[in-house]
Amino acid sequence: MNSQKNLDQQNSFSFPKERKVQHSVDLLKNALEDKVNDLTESNKRLKRKIFDLYAIFEISRKLNSMLDLEDLLNGILETMMGQLGIRGAAIFIQRDLAQKELSIFKIRGIDLEGHADFTSFKFKQDTNLLKLLLSENEPLFLDEIKAHLKKGFTGSLMISAQGDSSKRVSGWVDSLNELSILEALECELCIPLISKKQIRGIVSLTEKTSHLTFTDSDLEFISVLTGQFTSEVENAILYESQKNINLKLRRTQRQLIQSEKLAALGQFSASVAHEINNPLGIIKNYLLILSESVKKDDANLSNLGVVKEEVDRIARIVKRLLDFCKPKNGKMFALDLVEILNQTLFLVEKQFSKRNIVIERNLPKDLPKVKGFDDEIKQVFLNLLMNSKDFMDQGGEILISAQQKEDTVEIEFSDTGCGIPEENISRVFDPFFTTKEGAEGTGLGLWICYEIIQRHGGTIVAKRKDKGTSFLITLPIASS
């Protein structure tokens, strides 16, 4: 009996000891499991980071070779959508580093049929939205943007009524307009592209195709990727800008060379015309002497009359050449281009009709007047019409249209002829250059047009179209 009692007492002492051991084991086991889970999660995050870094390296390597802005932006959107599983994206950029606004450039996977004017979507640098993105300097969800802007507007209204409240209201209206753009783009996440403390672009991302939210890892990946994109976009914009500058420089050089050639030709023509006048004067004097010495019933008298008429015609041609090379001293007048064009067409319409050439007009009644000499402008119109006629042996159509564009008037002559070969377009205004066969053309008609329009402070440009050629004349509007 006593031994059994002792045994029970020993067991009662051992159970608490075993429970304590078991509890310690459980605690250790849980701690180990937690540690293993932490290590597993850390391993997953590390693998994700390694994968992201590798992806970023590959993306950067691919995009760094792109200098064409359109290709680069296409690559950026494809990368964003592919890597993050996004349904759609849009990108706005500062097309010119001197501009103070971002305009839409590329859209992928977003239906904007209900927004016919989406091409005019813009973000201004001085509005609250871009200021917010610049100050936060990180991707923001649309709900965060709305909350920030609403809070900022409410705070500004709580400030004392000193100052101009209309500016605050105007700023809020701008913010609402820009929020409506983001909503139209189904924006879930807005990413600023920032360089040198200025926003160079905005990327708007829709929700994921899986409808899952963006994770911290996604946001970290986007932040690293954005830094790469920003420098690449800026380099592409600079490259595009430099390319445009080079094109303008080459165009200016060509115009300068053309002007020098034309100036030299003008001086040469003037000297030749002046020299021709001397022998012409002598010929006219001898013709007068001969006509006085010939009897009235002599058959040669009529021949002398023909010679005199032709000599007078040469003299008129020489005078016109001298007048053309010598700038007019007369005062320019305000000219009605539509009226001058109608007068010119009256001279040629019957002739053109016989050749099966139809002339269509698209001329506004309220076209502003330009400043110039009506006879010279009429000469330009006539030369262009006759030039089109010569390239339409089988008939065709000439469309004449005009419009006001800012402080200039544009008038365009388009024909459906065989056209001027692309390689010759840049040479059509060169003196003595012609594509007409045989002795049909002297190569001076378009040169004269070019000189006249230049003298009127305008421009004339030739373009080859799918069918035929067009000449676009731009002239400054006459001041009131």
C-alpha positions in Angstrom: 0.0 0.0 0.0 2.8 2.4 0.9 4.8 1.5 -2.2 1.8 2.2 -4.5 1.4 5.6 -2.8 5.1 6.4 -3.3 4.8 5.4 -7.0 1.8 7.7 -7.5 3.7 10.6 -5.9 6.7 10.0 -8.3 4.4 10.0 -11.3 2.7 13.2 -10.1 6.2 14.9 -10.0 7.3 13.5 -13.4 4.1 14.7 -15.4 4.8 18.4 -14.8 8.4 17.9 -15.9 7.3 16.1 -19.1 4.7 18.8 -19.8 7.4 21.4 -19.4 9.7 19.5 -21.8 6.9 19.1 -24.3 6.0 22.8 -24.1 9.7 23.8 -24.7 9.8 21.4 -27.6 6.6 22.9 -29.1 8.0 26.4 -28.6 11.3 25.4 -30.3 9.4 23.7 -33.1 7.2 26.8 -33.7 10.2 29.0 -33.6 12.0 26.8 -36.1 8.9 26.7 -38.3 8.6 30.5 -38.2 12.2 30.8 -39.1 11.9 28.3 -41.9 8.8 30.2 -43.2 10.7 33.5 -42.9 13.7 32.1 -44.8 11.4 30.6 -47.4 9.7 34.0 -47.9 13.0 35.7 -48.0 14.2 33.2 -50.5 11.2 33.8 -52.7 11.7 37.6 -52.4 15.3 37.2 -53.3 14.5 35.0 -56.3 11.9 37.6 -57.4 14.5 40.4 -57.0 17.0 38.4 -59.0 14.5 37.7 -61.6 13.4 41.4 -61.7 17.0 42.6 -61.9 17.7 40.2 -64.7 14.5 41.3 -66.5 15.5 45.0 -66.0 19.0 44.3 -67.3 17.6 42.5 -70.4 15.0 45.2 -70.9 17.6 48.0 -70.6 19.9 46.2 -72.9 17.2 46.0 -75.5 15.8 49.5 -75.1 19.2 51.2 -74.9 19.7 50.3 -78.6 16.5 52.2 -79.6 16.9 55.8 -80.6 13.7 56.1 -82.6 11.2 57.6 -80.1 8.2 55.7 -81.5 9.9 52.3 -81.3 11.2 53.1 -77.8 7.8 54.0 -76.4 6.2 50.9 -78.0 8.9 48.9 -76.3 8.2 50.5 -72.9 4.5 49.8 -73.1 5.0 46.3 -74.3 7.4 45.7 -71.4 5.1 47.1 -68.8 2.1 45.1 -70.0 4.0 41.9 -70.4 6.0 41.9 -67.2 3.2 43.0 -64.9 0.2 41.3 -66.7 -1.6 44.7 -67.3 -4.5 44.9 -69.7 -3.7 48.4 -71.1 -1.4 51.3 -70.8 -0.8 54.9 -72.2 2.2 57.1 -72.2 2.4 60.9 -72.3 5.8 62.6 -73.0 7.3 66.1 -73.3 7.8 65.9 -77.1 10.1 69.0 -77.0 12.2 69.8 -73.9 11.3 73.4 -74.3 7.5 72.7 -74.1 5.6 73.1 -70.8 3.2 70.3 -71.4 2.9 66.5 -71.9 0.9 65.2 -74.8 -0.4 61.7 -75.4 1.9 59.6 -77.6 1.0 55.9 -77.4 -2.0 53.9 -76.2 -2.3 50.1 -75.9 -5.3 48.0 -74.9 -7.6 50.9 -74.0 -10.9 51.5 -75.8 -11.3 55.3 -76.4 -14.0 55.2 -79.0 -16.3 57.3 -76.8 -13.5 60.0 -76.6 -13.2 61.3 -80.2 -10.8 64.1 -79.0 -8.5 61.9 -77.0 -5.6 63.0 -79.3 -5.8 66.4 -77.6 -5.3 64.9 -74.1 -2.6 67.0 -72.4 -1.0 67.6 -69.0 0.4 71.0 -68.2 3.6 71.2 -66.1 2.2 73.9 -63.8 -1.0 72.1 -62.7 -1.6 70.5 -59.4 -1.5 66.9 -60.7 2.0 67.2 -62.1 3.2 69.1 -59.1 1.9 66.3 -56.9 3.6 63.6 -59.0 6.8 65.6 -58.9 6.7 66.1 -55.2 5.9 62.4 -54.4 8.4 61.1 -57.0 6.9 57.6 -57.1 4.0 55.7 -58.7 0.6 56.7 -57.2 -2.8 55.0 -57.4 -5.6 57.0 -58.8 -7.4 56.9 -55.5 -4.3 58.4 -53.8 -4.1 61.1 -56.4 -7.8 62.0 -55.9 -7.3 62.1 -52.1 -4.2 64.3 -52.4 -5.8 66.8 -54.8 -9.0 67.0 -52.8 -7.1 67.6 -49.6 -4.9 70.2 -51.2 -7.9 72.1 -52.6 -9.8 71.9 -49.3 -6.7 73.2 -47.5 -6.3 76.1 -49.9 -9.9 77.1 -49.3 -9.4 77.1 -45.5 -6.6 79.6 -45.8 -7.7 83.2 -45.2 -9.6 84.8 -48.1 -6.6 87.0 -48.9 -5.4 86.6 -52.5 -7.2 85.5 -55.6 -9.7 82.7 -54.9 -10.4 82.5 -58.7 -6.9 81.0 -59.2 -7.6 78.2 -56.7 -10.9 77.5 -58.4 -9.2 77.5 -61.8 -6.5 75.1 -60.5 -9.2 72.8 -59.2 -10.9 72.9 -62.6 -7.6 72.0 -64.3 -7.2 69.1 -61.8 -10.7 67.8 -62.6 -10.0 67.9 -66.3 -6.7 65.9 -65.8 -8.5 63.5 -63.5 -11.1 62.9 -66.1 -8.3 62.1 -68.6 -6.9 59.5 -66.2 -10.4 58.1 -65.7 -10.9 57.9 -69.5 -7.7 56.0 -69.7 -9.0 53.6 -67.0 -5.9 54.5 -64.9 -5.2 52.3 -61.9 -1.6 53.4 -61.4 0.1 56.6 -62.5 3.9 56.6 -62.9 5.9 59.8 -63.4 9.1 59.9 -65.5 11.2 62.5 -63.7 14.6 63.9 -64.8 16.4 67.0 -63.5 13.5 67.9 -61.2 11.1 68.0 -64.1 8.5 65.5 -65.3 9.4 64.3 -68.8 6.5 61.8 -69.1 3.7 59.9 -67.5 2.8 56.3 -67.8 -0.8 55.3 -67.0 -1.5 51.6 -66.2 -4.9 49.9 -66.1 -5.7 47.1 -63.7 -4.1 43.7 -64.2 -5.8 41.1 -66.4 -6.0 38.9 -63.3 -7.8 41.7 -61.4 -5.3 41.3 -58.6 -3.9 44.4 -56.9 -0.4 45.7 -57.4 2.0 44.2 -54.8 4.9 45.9 -53.1 7.2 43.8 -55.3 5.4 45.2 -58.4 5.8 48.7 -57.2 9.5 48.2 -56.4 10.0 46.6 -59.9 8.2 49.6 -61.5 10.3 52.1 -59.6 13.6 50.6 -60.7 12.3 50.2 -64.3 11.0 53.8 -64.4 14.5 55.2 -63.7 15.8 53.3 -66.8 12.9 54.4 -68.9 13.3 58.1 -68.0 16.9 58.3 -69.2 16.1 56.4 -72.4 13.1 58.6 -73.2 15.1 61.7 -72.6 17.9 60.5 -74.8 15.4 59.6 -77.6 13.7 63.1 -77.3 17.1 64.7 -77.6 18.1 62.5 -80.5 14.7 63.4 -82.2 15.2 67.1 -81.6 18.8 67.0 -82.9 17.6 65.1 -86.0 14.9 67.8 -86.6 17.5 70.5 -86.2 19.8 68.8 -88.7 16.9 68.5 -91.2 16.1 72.2 -90.8 19.8 73.0 -91.2 20.1 71.0 -94.4 16.9 72.6 -95.7 18.2 76.0 -94.9 21.5 75.2 -96.6 19.7 74.1 -99.7 17.6 77.2 -99.7 20.7 79.3 -99.3 22.5 77.6 -102.2 19.3 78.0 -104.3 19.1 81.7 -103.4 22.8 82.2 -104.3 22.3 80.5 -107.6 19.2 82.5 -108.4 20.9 85.7 -107.4 23.8 85.0 -109.6 21.5 84.1 -112.5 19.5 87.3 -111.9 22.7 89.4 -112.2 23.8 87.5 -115.2 20.4 87.9 -116.9 20.4 91.6 -116.2 23.8 92.1 -117.7 22.9 90.1 -120.8 19.6 92.0 -121.2 21.5 95.3 -120.8 24.0 94.3 -123.5 21.3 93.2 -125.9 19.7 96.6 -125.6 22.7 98.3 -127.4 22.6 96.3 -130.6 18.8 96.4 -130.6 18.9 100.2 -130.6 21.3 100.2 -133.6 19.1 97.7 -135.5 16.0 99.9 -134.8 17.8 103.0 -136.1 18.9 101.2 -139.3 15.4 99.8 -139.8 14.0 103.4 -139.6 16.6 104.5 -142.2 15.8 101.6 -144.5 12.0 102.1 -144.2 12.4 105.8 -145.1 14.6 104.9 -148.2 12.2 102.3 -149.5 9.4 103.4 -151.8 5.8 102.9 -150.5 5.0 100.5 -153.3 8.1 98.3 -152.7 7.2 94.7 -151.6 10.1 94.8 -149.2 8.4 97.5 -147.1 6.0 94.9 -145.6 9.0 92.7 -144.8 10.7 95.5 -143.0 7.5 96.0 -141.0 7.6 92.4 -139.9 11.3 92.7 -138.9 10.5 95.9 -136.9 7.6 94.2 -135.1 9.9 91.3 -134.1 12.6 93.6 -132.9 10.1 95.5 -130.8 9.0 92.1 -129.3 12.6 91.3 -128.4 12.9 94.7 -126.8 9.7 94.1 -124.7 11.1 90.7 -123.6 14.4 92.3 -122.6 12.5 95.0 -120.7 10.5 92.4 -118.9 13.7 90.5 -118.0 15.3 93.7 -116.7 12.1 94.5 -114.7 12.0 91.0 -113.3 15.7 91.1 -112.1 15.3 94.6 -110.7 13.0 94.7 -107.6 9.9 96.8 -108.1 9.8 100.2 -106.4 6.1 100.5 -106.6 3.8 100.1 -103.6 2.3 96.7 -102.9 -1.5 96.5 -102.6 -3.9 94.3 -100.7 -4.9 91.6 -103.2 -7.9 89.4 -103.3 -6.4 86.0 -104.3 -9.8 84.5 -105.3 -10.5 87.4 -107.7 -7.0 87.1 -109.2 -7.4 83.4 -109.6 -10.8 83.8 -111.3 -9.3 86.3 -113.7 -6.5 83.8 -114.5 -8.8 80.9 -114.9 -11.0 82.9 -117.4 -7.9 83.0 -119.7 -7.3 79.3 -119.8 -10.6 77.5 -119.1 -11.7 77.1 -122.7 -8.2 75.8 -123.7 -8.2 73.4 -120.8 -11.7 72.2 -121.6 -10.6 71.2 -125.1 -7.9 69.1 -123.5 -10.4 67.3 -121.2 -9.0 69.0 -118.1 -11.5 69.8 -115.4 -10.7 72.6 -112.9 -12.3 72.3 -109.5 -12.2 75.1 -106.9 -12.5 75.0 -103.2 -12.1 78.7 -102.3 -13.7 80.3 -99.2 -15.5 83.6 -99.7 -13.9 85.2 -96.7 -10.3 84.5 -97.6 -8.1 87.3 -96.2 -6.3 89.6 -98.6 -2.5 89.4 -99.1 0.0 92.1 -100.0 1.6 92.1 -103.4 1.6 92.9 -107.1 -1.5 91.5 -108.9 0.3 91.0 -112.3 3.1 89.0 -110.7 0.7 86.8 -108.6 -1.4 86.2 -111.8 1.8 85.2 -113.6 2.5 82.6 -110.8 -1.0 81.2 -111.1 -0.8 81.0 -114.9 2.6 79.3 -114.8 1.4 76.6 -112.4 -1.8 76.0 -114.4 0.1 75.7 -117.7 2.7 73.4 -116.0 -0.1 71.1 -114.8 -1.6 71.1 -118.4 1.7 70.0 -119.9 1.7 66.9 -117.7 -1.9 65.8 -118.5 -1.9 64.8 -122.2 -4.9 62.5 -121.7 -6.9 65.0 -119.6 -7.4 65.0 -115.9 -8.3 67.3 -113.0 -6.8 70.3 -111.3 -8.0 71.1 -107.8 -7.4 74.6 -106.5 -8.0 75.1 -102.7 -7.3 77.9 -100.3 -7.4 78.4 -96.6 -6.3 80.8 -93.8 -3.6 79.3 -91.5 -2.8 81.7 -88.6 -1.3 84.8 -90.1 -0.9 83.4 -93.6 -3.0 82.3 -96.6 -2.3 78.9 -98.2 -3.3 78.2 -101.8 -2.7 74.8 -103.3 -2.7 73.6 -106.9 -3.0 69.8 -107.2 -3.2 67.9 -110.5 -3.8 64.3 -111.5 -1.0 64.3 -114.1 1.9 61.9 -114.4 3.7 63.8 -111.7 7.3 64.8 -111.1 9.6 62.0 -110.1 10.5 62.0 -106.4 14.2 62.4 -107.1 13.4 65.7 -109.1 11.1 67.3 -106.6 13.9 69.2 -104.9 15.2 70.5 -108.2 12.0 71.8 -109.9 12.7 75.4 -108.9 16.3 75.4 -110.2 16.7 77.6 -113.2 16.8 75.8 -116.6 15.9 72.5 -115.0 13.0 70.8 -116.8 11.5 67.3 -117.1 9.7 68.1 -120.4 11.0 66.4 -123.4 12.5 68.1 -126.4 12.3 71.9 -126.7 8.9 72.2 -124.9 10.2 73.6 -121.7 12.9 76.2 -120.9 13.1 75.3 -117.2 12.4 78.9 -116.1 8.7 78.9 -115.4 8.8 77.5 -111.9 12.0 79.4 -111.2 10.1 82.6 -112.0 7.3 81.5 -109.7 9.8 80.8 -106.9 11.4 84.2 -107.3 8.0 86.1 -107.3 6.7 84.3 -104.2 10.0 84.9 -102.4 9.8 88.6 -103.2 6.3 88.6 -101.7 7.6 87.2 -98.4 6.1 83.8 -99.0 7.0 80.2 -99.8 6.2 77.7 -102.5 6.7 74.0 -102.1 6.3 71.1 -104.6 5.1 67.7 -103.4 4.6 64.5 -105.2 1.2 62.8 -104.5 -0.1 59.3 -105.1 -1.4 60.6 -108.4 0.1 63.9 -109.7 1.8 66.8 -108.1 0.8 69.7 -105.9 2.3 73.1 -105.4 1.5 74.8 -102.0 1.9 78.6 -101.9 2.0 80.4 -98.5 1.7 84.2 -98.4 1.5 86.6 -95.4 -1.9 88.2 -94.8 -2.0 92.0 -95.6 -2.1 94.1 -92.4 -5.1 96.3 -92.0 
